Amino acid sequence: RSDGASASQALVVARVHNHAEIGATVNEKEAGELGRQIVARLAAGDTAQLYQGEDGTFAWLLPNNIGLANHLEALHAMFRSPVALGARQIDVALSFGVEIGSARSIASRLASAVLAADEAWSEGLRWKLHDPSRQEEMNWRVSLLGELDVAIDQGEVWLAYQPQYD
């Protein structure tokens, strides 16, 4: 849903990139404790309402007027220390993605923030803002194969050989 309060806030996503690896090495009780400890660290950043997804994604809304860069750097610093699960120390590899307040639906904004977090991770950054100017490029990429299938079915694509001689 989209409302005035959420549209005036930044949607922040913390993405745990080694979530599957961690999940494969801990039992159910340890996984629950790990989730609680991650939430506690994120909540230190005053995340009043925190959404926790099953795939290692955590999301919350922040006022646009806070020092976003400093806030995210401080949260990231909290994860430099491993999470203690009994005698085990678990390193949590995460990055943050941010979608600055817009009139789009929360679901669309969440997807954009997750994409920004994934881009931050692949670029070696701690956090990244969603770039709305890339929306057209994303629309083109997700529809390219479908358009190619239609073009092939309608005979608009053909194979041409170009002999080359040395």
N, CA, C and O of each residue as an XYZ file, in Angstrom:
664
protein
N       0.844     -1.174      0.000
C       0.000      0.000      0.000
C       0.884      1.231      0.000
O       2.056      1.161      0.370
N       0.336      2.338     -0.407
C       1.090      3.582     -0.433
C       0.261      4.637      0.259
O      -0.901      4.849     -0.087
N       0.852      5.299      1.236
C       0.136      6.356      1.920
C       1.086      7.511      2.159
O       2.284      7.390      1.904
N       0.570      8.629      2.645
C       1.370      9.830      2.842
C       2.528      9.618      3.794
O       3.616     10.151      3.574
N       2.308      8.839      4.862
C       3.375      8.633      5.840
C       4.522      7.850      5.231
O       5.681      8.229      5.404
N       4.229      6.762      4.520
C       5.306      5.950      3.968
C       5.965      6.621      2.771
O       7.160      6.429      2.544
N       5.214      7.403      2.001
C       5.787      8.072      0.838
C       6.782      9.150      1.246
O       7.636      9.535      0.447
N       6.687      9.641      2.473
C       7.619     10.659      2.935
C       8.795     10.046      3.687
O       9.570     10.764      4.320
N       8.932      8.739      3.623
C       9.991      8.049      4.337
C      10.843      7.221      3.380
O      10.387      6.805      2.315
N      12.078      6.996      3.784
C      12.966      6.122      3.022
C      12.695      4.680      3.444
O      12.569      4.389      4.634
N      12.606      3.793      2.481
C      12.453      2.374      2.765
C      13.849      1.758      2.710
O      14.514      1.814      1.676
N      14.289      1.173      3.814
C      15.636      0.607      3.928
C      15.532     -0.903      4.014
O      14.677     -1.440      4.718
N      16.412     -1.580      3.293
C      16.482     -3.036      3.328
C      17.890     -3.435      3.732
O      18.870     -2.925      3.189
N      17.983     -4.347      4.687
C      19.246     -4.999      5.018
C      19.151     -6.411      4.444
O      18.220     -7.155      4.753
N      20.105     -6.763      3.623
C      20.077     -8.058      2.952
C      21.260     -8.893      3.439
O      22.415     -8.509      3.253
N      20.969    -10.035      4.062
C      22.016    -10.945      4.521
C      22.371    -11.850      3.345
O      21.596    -12.728      2.967
N      23.545    -11.626      2.775
C      23.915    -12.320      1.544
C      24.388    -13.751      1.760
O      24.346    -14.560      0.833
N      24.833    -14.072      2.958
C      25.226    -15.458      3.221
C      24.150    -16.199      4.017
O      24.450    -17.128      4.767
N      22.908    -15.781      3.847
C      21.783    -16.363      4.575
C      21.628    -17.857      4.285
O      21.411    -18.644      5.206
N      21.734    -18.249      3.032
C      21.568    -19.666      2.676
C      22.695    -20.504      3.276
O      22.447    -21.603      3.772
N      23.916    -20.005      3.239
C      25.044    -20.730      3.826
C      24.856    -20.898      5.329
O      25.082    -21.974      5.882
N      24.442    -19.819      5.975
C      24.210    -19.887      7.418
C      23.100    -20.878      7.719
O      23.225    -21.714      8.615
N      22.003    -20.779      6.958
C      20.868    -21.673      7.173
C      21.220    -23.137      7.016
O      20.615    -23.995      7.659
N      22.200    -23.433      6.163
C      22.603    -24.817      5.942
C      23.480    -25.350      7.072
O      23.686    -26.559      7.178
N      23.997    -24.458      7.916
C      24.925    -24.895      8.964
C      24.379    -24.779     10.377
O      25.034    -25.212     11.325
N      23.186    -24.202     10.540
C      22.624    -24.045     11.880
C      21.309    -24.812     11.979
O      20.646    -25.080     10.977
N      20.953    -25.154     13.207
C      19.665    -25.821     13.401
C      18.571    -24.762     13.558
O      18.856    -23.564     13.547
N      17.332    -25.204     13.702
C      16.186    -24.290     13.754
C      16.261    -23.335     14.947
O      15.960    -22.148     14.822
N      16.661    -23.860     16.095
C      16.776    -23.027     17.291
C      17.852    -21.947     17.089
O      17.640    -20.782     17.429
N      18.998    -22.342     16.538
C      20.087    -21.386     16.289
C      19.669    -20.348     15.251
O      20.028    -19.177     15.366
N      18.913    -20.772     14.239
C      18.437    -19.839     13.216
C      17.527    -18.780     13.837
O      17.610    -17.602     13.491
N      16.661    -19.205     14.751
C      15.786    -18.261     15.441
C      16.581    -17.278     16.278
O      16.285    -16.083     16.285
N      17.588    -17.773     16.984
C      18.439    -16.910     17.808
C      19.232    -15.944     16.936
O      19.388    -14.775     17.288
N      19.731    -16.422     15.809
C      20.454    -15.554     14.884
C      19.552    -14.418     14.402
O      19.964    -13.258     14.377
N      18.320    -14.759     14.022
C      17.360    -13.737     13.591
C      17.109    -12.708     14.683
O      17.054    -11.509     14.408
N      16.958    -13.169     15.919
C      16.733    -12.245     17.040
C      17.929    -11.313     17.244
O      17.758    -10.124     17.512
N      19.128    -11.856     17.116
C      20.311    -11.019     17.309
C      20.480    -10.006     16.169
O      20.901     -8.874     16.407
N      20.161    -10.403     14.955
C      20.224     -9.459     13.831
C      19.206     -8.349     14.044
O      19.523     -7.174     13.859
N      17.989     -8.707     14.430
C      16.946     -7.717     14.688
C      17.384     -6.771     15.802
O      17.174     -5.562     15.707
N      17.994     -7.314     16.860
C      18.444     -6.470     17.973
C      19.489     -5.461     17.509
O      19.459     -4.303     17.926
N      20.407     -5.887     16.656
C      21.424     -4.960     16.157
C      20.791     -3.902     15.256
O      21.128     -2.721     15.346
N      19.884     -4.323     14.395
C      19.216     -3.355     13.520
C      18.329     -2.419     14.326
O      18.224     -1.235     14.006
N      17.686     -2.942     15.375
C      16.796     -2.129     16.205
C      17.561     -1.067     16.975
O      16.980     -0.065     17.393
N      18.869     -1.276     17.169
C      19.688     -0.247     17.822
C      19.705      1.016     16.972
O      20.008      2.103     17.463
N      19.380      0.864     15.707
C      19.291      2.006     14.808
C      17.903      2.614     14.806
O      17.554      3.348     13.882
N      17.097      2.323     15.830
C      15.762      2.887     15.984
C      14.843      2.504     14.835
O      14.236      3.368     14.200
N      14.744      1.227     14.576
C      13.832      0.723     13.553
C      12.547      0.310     14.258
O      12.403     -0.840     14.671
N      11.622      1.241     14.395
C      10.400      1.017     15.167
C       9.607     -0.173     14.624
O       9.183     -1.035     15.394
N       9.408     -0.224     13.334
C       8.672     -1.322     12.731
C       9.594     -2.001     11.740
O       9.973     -1.417     10.724
N       9.948     -3.228     12.040
C      10.909     -3.970     11.238
C      10.225     -5.186     10.639
O       9.601     -5.972     11.352
N      10.343     -5.337      9.332
C       9.825     -6.505      8.636
C      10.985     -7.477      8.466
O      12.073     -7.076      8.053
N      10.763     -8.759      8.781
C      11.783     -9.775      8.587
C      11.269    -10.809      7.612
O      10.285    -11.497      7.881
N      11.946    -10.918      6.465
C      11.584    -11.921      5.471
C      12.298    -13.229      5.751
O      13.264    -13.260      6.513
N      11.836    -14.299      5.150
C      12.441    -15.609      5.363
C      13.739    -15.793      4.601
O      14.459    -16.763      4.836
N      14.051    -14.884      3.697
C      15.228    -15.039      2.853
C      16.405    -14.174      3.296
O      17.299    -13.891      2.498
N      16.413    -13.755      4.550
C      17.509    -12.927      5.035
C      17.356    -11.467      4.682
O      18.343    -10.737      4.587
N      16.128    -11.040      4.488
C      15.831     -9.651      4.166
C      15.102     -9.011      5.340
O      14.138     -9.566      5.868
N      15.571     -7.845      5.736
C      14.955     -7.074      6.815
C      14.660     -5.690      6.237
O      15.500     -5.128      5.534
N      13.496     -5.140      6.519
C      13.121     -3.846      5.945
C      12.427     -2.983      6.987
O      11.760     -3.488      7.890
N      12.595     -1.659      6.843
C      11.944     -0.709      7.724
C      11.919      0.657      7.051
O      12.614      0.895      6.063
N      11.106      1.547      7.606
C      10.982      2.910      7.091
C      11.744      3.868      7.998
O      11.750      3.711      9.219
N      12.384      4.858      7.392
C      13.105      5.901      8.124
C      12.685      7.260      7.601
O      12.340      7.385      6.426
N      12.705      8.285      8.447
C      12.436      9.640      7.950
C      13.510     10.049      6.938
O      14.687      9.737      7.114
N      13.099     10.744      5.885
C      14.045     11.180      4.855
C      15.056     12.199      5.374
O      16.118     12.373      4.776
N      14.740     12.869      6.472
C      15.589     13.970      6.917
C      16.714     13.531      7.848
O      17.471     14.383      8.314
N      16.856     12.235      8.140
C      17.972     11.816      8.995
C      19.237     11.735      8.150
O      19.161     11.702      6.922
N      20.378     11.704      8.785
C      21.643     11.521      8.067
C      21.758     10.075      7.631
O      22.364      9.256      8.322
N      21.180      9.765      6.493
C      21.057      8.388      6.027
C      22.413      7.695      5.904
O      22.565      6.561      6.359
N      23.387      8.348      5.304
C      24.702      7.724      5.112
C      25.323      7.353      6.449
O      25.796      6.230      6.622
N      25.328      8.279      7.392
C      25.902      7.988      8.712
C      25.131      6.887      9.422
O      25.722      6.024     10.071
N      23.827      6.921      9.299
C      22.971      5.915      9.936
C      23.315      4.514      9.420
O      23.485      3.584     10.208
N      23.416      4.369      8.101
C      23.688      3.054      7.519
C      25.122      2.602      7.782
O      25.366      1.414      7.992
N      26.061      3.528      7.773
C      27.450      3.181      8.094
C      27.544      2.669      9.530
O      28.260      1.707      9.806
N      26.817      3.318     10.441
C      26.831      2.884     11.844
C      26.204      1.498     11.998
O      26.720      0.657     12.734
N      25.094      1.265     11.302
C      24.475     -0.061     11.366
C      25.398     -1.124     10.790
O      25.524     -2.214     11.348
N      26.039     -0.807      9.681
C      26.954     -1.768      9.064
C      28.104     -2.098     10.010
O      28.533     -3.249     10.097
N      28.604     -1.079     10.722
C      29.708     -1.287     11.671
C      29.313     -2.266     12.773
O      30.162     -2.987     13.297
N      28.030     -2.293     13.126
C      27.567     -3.203     14.174
C      27.690     -4.671     13.760
O      27.675     -5.559     14.612
N      27.810     -4.924     12.465
C      27.899     -6.294     11.973
C      29.336     -6.708     11.654
O      29.565     -7.791     11.116
N      30.301     -5.853     11.982
C      31.704     -6.256     11.821
C      32.060     -7.348     12.816
O      32.916     -8.190     12.546
N      31.400     -7.330     13.968
C      31.599     -8.386     14.971
C      30.666     -9.543     14.637
O      29.505     -9.322     14.292
N      31.158    -10.766     14.735
C      30.282    -11.911     14.452
C      29.166    -12.044     15.487
O      29.248    -11.499     16.587
N      28.144    -12.766     15.115
C      27.023    -13.055     16.002
C      27.361    -14.346     16.745
O      27.737    -15.344     16.131
N      27.226    -14.319     18.057
C      27.535    -15.495     18.873
C      26.312    -16.383     18.985
O      25.252    -15.949     19.435
N      26.469    -17.629     18.573
C      25.434    -18.652     18.726
C      26.033    -19.754     19.586
O      26.628    -20.704     19.077
N      25.869    -19.617     20.873
C      26.519    -20.555     21.794
C      28.019    -20.358     21.697
O      28.522    -19.250     21.877
N      28.736    -21.444     21.409
C      30.195    -21.365     21.277
C      30.623    -20.962     19.863
O      31.801    -20.701     19.620
N      29.680    -20.914     18.945
C      30.000    -20.593     17.538
C      29.927    -19.100     17.285
O      29.112    -18.393     17.878
N      30.780    -18.637     16.408
C      30.767    -17.249     15.954
C      30.352    -17.254     14.479
O      30.996    -17.905     13.657
N      29.291    -16.540     14.148
C      28.755    -16.515     12.784
C      28.969    -15.122     12.190
O      28.489    -14.124     12.729
N      29.692    -15.071     11.079
C      29.859    -13.810     10.365
C      28.631    -13.561      9.508
O      28.212    -14.431      8.745
N      28.062    -12.390      9.630
C      26.885    -12.008      8.863
C      27.334    -11.000      7.801
O      27.760     -9.890      8.121
N      27.230    -11.405      6.540
C      27.625    -10.544      5.422
C      26.375     -9.859      4.895
O      25.491    -10.509      4.336
N      26.302     -8.541      5.075
C      25.100     -7.846      4.621
C      25.423     -6.538      3.931
O      26.520     -5.989      4.041
N      24.433     -6.073      3.225
C      24.484     -4.753      2.598
C      23.094     -4.146      2.723
O      22.114     -4.837      3.002
N      23.036     -2.840      2.510
C      21.774     -2.116      2.635
C      21.381     -1.526      1.293
O      22.232     -1.101      0.512
N      20.090     -1.507      1.037
C      19.532     -0.837     -0.127
C      18.474      0.139      0.345
O      17.761     -0.129      1.311
N      18.371      1.275     -0.336
C      17.441      2.317      0.085
C      16.623      2.789     -1.111
O      17.157      3.042     -2.191
N      15.333      2.899     -0.895
C      14.441      3.523     -1.872
C      13.886      4.751     -1.184
O      13.142      4.650     -0.209
N      14.256      5.915     -1.701
C      13.804      7.174     -1.105
C      12.312      7.320     -1.371
O      11.821      6.934     -2.432
N      11.601      7.876     -0.409
C      10.150      8.004     -0.457
C       9.592      8.372     -1.815
O      10.048      9.323     -2.450
N       8.615      7.623     -2.251
C       7.938      7.881     -3.516
C       6.481      7.454     -3.368
O       6.085      6.903     -2.340
N       5.702      7.710     -4.393
C       4.274      7.379     -4.359
C       4.009      5.955     -4.828
O       2.852      5.544     -4.915
N       5.056      5.196     -5.131
C       4.882      3.812     -5.574
C       4.392      2.948     -4.412
O       4.480      3.350     -3.252
N       3.887      1.785     -4.725
C       3.403      0.879     -3.682
C       4.575      0.394     -2.836
O       5.722      0.388     -3.282
N       4.267     -0.008     -1.621
C       5.298     -0.523     -0.722
C       5.979     -1.745     -1.347
O       7.197     -1.892     -1.239
N       5.211     -2.617     -1.997
C       5.791     -3.813     -2.624
C       6.804     -3.430     -3.697
O       7.877     -4.029     -3.770
N       6.480     -2.440     -4.534
C       7.407     -1.983     -5.575
C       8.639     -1.336     -4.962
O       9.764     -1.553     -5.412
N       8.405     -0.534     -3.924
C       9.525      0.124     -3.256
C      10.436     -0.899     -2.591
O      11.659     -0.762     -2.622
N       9.835     -1.931     -1.986
C      10.619     -2.978     -1.346
C      11.483     -3.698     -2.378
O      12.664     -3.945     -2.133
N      10.906     -4.035     -3.522
C      11.671     -4.700     -4.580
C      12.827     -3.824     -5.044
O      13.922     -4.328     -5.294
N      12.599     -2.518     -5.161
C      13.662     -1.598     -5.575
C      14.769     -1.524     -4.535
O      15.947     -1.471     -4.887
N      14.406     -1.521     -3.268
C      15.408     -1.465     -2.199
C      16.215     -2.758     -2.137
O      17.421     -2.718     -1.892
N      15.570     -3.904     -2.354
C      16.281     -5.188     -2.386
C      17.253     -5.197     -3.552
O      18.392     -5.640     -3.408
N      16.814     -4.712     -4.702
C      17.686     -4.628     -5.871
C      18.894     -3.738     -5.573
O      20.018     -4.079     -5.939
N      18.669     -2.607     -4.916
C      19.766     -1.707     -4.565
C      20.741     -2.382     -3.603
O      21.953     -2.200     -3.728
N      20.229     -3.158     -2.646
C      21.106     -3.878     -1.712
C      21.946     -4.915     -2.449
O      23.134     -5.074     -2.167
N      21.330     -5.618     -3.391
C      22.073     -6.609     -4.178
C      23.138     -5.934     -5.047
O      24.250     -6.444     -5.184
N      22.790     -4.788     -5.629
C      23.767     -4.043     -6.430
C      24.914     -3.551     -5.552
O      26.073     -3.594     -5.966
N      24.599     -3.085     -4.344
C      25.639     -2.635     -3.423
C      26.599     -3.782     -3.139
O      27.816     -3.594     -3.159
N      26.064     -4.957     -2.876
C      26.896     -6.111     -2.575
C      27.794     -6.468     -3.754
O      28.989     -6.705     -3.579
N      27.224     -6.506     -4.946
C      28.017     -6.891     -6.116
C      29.064     -5.834     -6.467
O      30.070     -6.151     -7.101
N      28.841     -4.589     -6.064
C      29.800     -3.513     -6.329
C      30.766     -3.284     -5.163
O      31.602     -2.383     -5.217
N      30.648     -4.102     -4.107
C      31.536     -3.980     -2.957
C      31.240     -2.780     -2.074
O      32.128     -2.276     -1.387
N      29.994     -2.320     -2.089
C      29.584     -1.182     -1.274
C      28.828     -1.665     -0.045
O      28.317     -2.785     -0.020
N      28.762     -0.819      0.964
C      27.988     -1.162      2.166
C      26.510     -0.898      1.951
O      25.666     -1.616      2.489
N      26.185      0.132      1.164
C      24.794      0.493      0.906
C      24.709      1.247     -0.411
O      25.698      1.774     -0.920
N      23.490      1.281     -0.946
C      23.272      1.970     -2.216
C      21.832      2.452     -2.294
O      20.909      1.790     -1.819
N      21.663      3.616     -2.901
C      20.326      4.146     -3.172
C      19.793      3.544     -4.460
O      20.544      3.320     -5.410
N      18.495      3.283     -4.486
C      17.851      2.856     -5.730
C      17.860      4.038     -6.692
O      17.525      5.161     -6.315
N      18.243      3.777     -7.924
C      18.296      4.815     -8.953
C      17.051      4.707     -9.835
O      16.971      3.803    -10.666
N      16.068      5.615     -9.672
C      14.834      5.504    -10.462
C      15.058      5.680    -11.962
O      14.224      5.250    -12.759
N      16.158      6.299    -12.357
C      16.410      6.478    -13.788
C      16.713      5.146    -14.472
O      16.660      5.053    -15.698
N      17.028      4.123    -13.693
C      17.301      2.796    -14.255
C      16.031      1.988    -14.462
O      16.091      0.859    -14.949
N      14.870      2.552    -14.096
C      13.601      1.828    -14.199
C      13.314      1.415    -15.643
O      12.883      0.289    -15.892
N      13.547      2.308    -16.580
C      13.282      1.983    -17.986
C      14.184      0.854    -18.463
O      13.740     -0.036    -19.188
N      15.455      0.890    -18.055
C      16.386     -0.182    -18.414
C      15.922     -1.522    -17.845
O      15.994     -2.548    -18.522
N      15.440     -1.508    -16.586
C      14.950     -2.749    -15.966
C      13.710     -3.259    -16.692
O      13.569     -4.462    -16.913
N      12.803     -2.342    -17.066
C      11.603     -2.753    -17.809
C      11.998     -3.420    -19.118
O      11.401     -4.420    -19.515
N      13.005     -2.867    -19.791
C      13.463     -3.417    -21.062
C      14.069     -4.801    -20.857
O      13.780     -5.721    -21.621
N      14.907     -4.958    -19.831
C      15.574     -6.243    -19.585
C      14.592     -7.349    -19.239
O      14.756     -8.478    -19.701
N      13.563     -7.051    -18.427
C      12.646     -8.108    -18.023
C      11.685     -8.495    -19.135
O      11.069     -9.558    -19.056
N      11.533     -7.679    -20.160
C      10.616     -8.016    -21.245
C      11.334     -8.443    -22.522
O      10.670     -8.825    -23.486
N      12.655     -8.393    -22.564
C      13.414     -8.680    -23.777
C      13.157    -10.084    -24.308
O      12.862    -10.233    -25.494
N      13.255    -11.111    -23.483
C      13.062    -12.476    -23.960
C      11.638    -12.710    -24.442
O      11.429    -13.419    -25.427
N      10.666    -12.131    -23.772
C       9.280    -12.258    -24.218
C       9.071    -11.613    -25.583
O       8.387    -12.175    -26.438
N       9.650    -10.451    -25.787
C       9.546     -9.781    -27.086
C      10.264    -10.568    -28.169
O       9.804    -10.623    -29.310
N      11.399    -11.183    -27.818
C      12.124    -12.002    -28.786
C      11.299    -13.220    -29.194
O      11.267    -13.573    -30.372
N      10.631    -13.865    -28.237
C       9.769    -15.008    -28.554
C       8.657    -14.610    -29.523
O       8.378    -15.329    -30.483
N       8.026    -13.468    -29.271
C       6.951    -12.994    -30.148
C       7.502    -12.720    -31.543
O       6.878    -13.084    -32.539
N       8.654    -12.088    -31.618
C       9.263    -11.773    -32.920
C       9.595    -13.049    -33.691
O       9.396    -13.103    -34.905
N      10.096    -14.068    -33.008
C      10.402    -15.340    -33.670
C       9.124    -15.989    -34.168
O       9.078    -16.474    -35.298
N       8.062    -16.006    -33.323
C       6.782    -16.600    -33.711
C       6.166    -15.901    -34.909
O       5.482    -16.538    -35.710
N       6.396    -14.597    -35.046
C       5.813    -13.826    -36.147
C       6.734    -13.758    -37.361
O       6.437    -13.050    -38.324
N       7.846    -14.485    -37.325
C       8.764    -14.526    -38.460
C       9.560    -13.239    -38.657
O      10.050    -12.969    -39.754
N       9.684    -12.462    -37.617
C      10.408    -11.205    -37.721
C      11.902    -11.360    -37.457
O      12.668    -10.406    -37.592
N      12.311    -12.572    -37.079
C      13.724    -12.847    -36.826
C      14.132    -13.980    -37.752
O      13.423    -14.979    -37.869
N      15.253    -13.830    -38.396
C      15.744    -14.864    -39.278
C      17.250    -14.966    -39.125
O      17.904    -14.081    -38.575
N      17.777    -16.068    -39.627
C      19.195    -16.338    -39.534
C      19.839    -15.984    -40.866
O      19.372    -16.426    -41.917
N      20.874    -15.215    -40.836
C      21.595    -14.842    -42.050
C      23.062    -15.217    -41.882
O      23.650    -15.002    -40.822
N      23.640    -15.776    -42.928
C      25.052    -16.125    -42.897
C      25.826    -15.091    -43.689
O      25.376    -14.629    -44.737
N      26.975    -14.740    -43.188
C      27.840    -13.812    -43.895
C      29.198    -14.494    -44.032
O      29.974    -14.560    -43.078
N      29.467    -14.996    -45.222
C      30.781    -15.646    -45.369
C      31.892    -14.599    -45.271
O      31.773    -13.477    -45.762
N      32.950    -15.008    -44.630
C      34.097    -14.107    -44.512
C      35.311    -14.838    -45.056
O      35.541    -16.013    -44.769
N      36.082    -14.107    -45.849
C      37.296    -14.676    -46.447
C      38.493    -13.940    -45.950
O      38.447    -12.732    -45.718
N      39.580    -14.672    -45.784
C      40.834    -14.047    -45.370
C      41.641    -13.724    -46.609
O      42.744    -13.188    -46.506
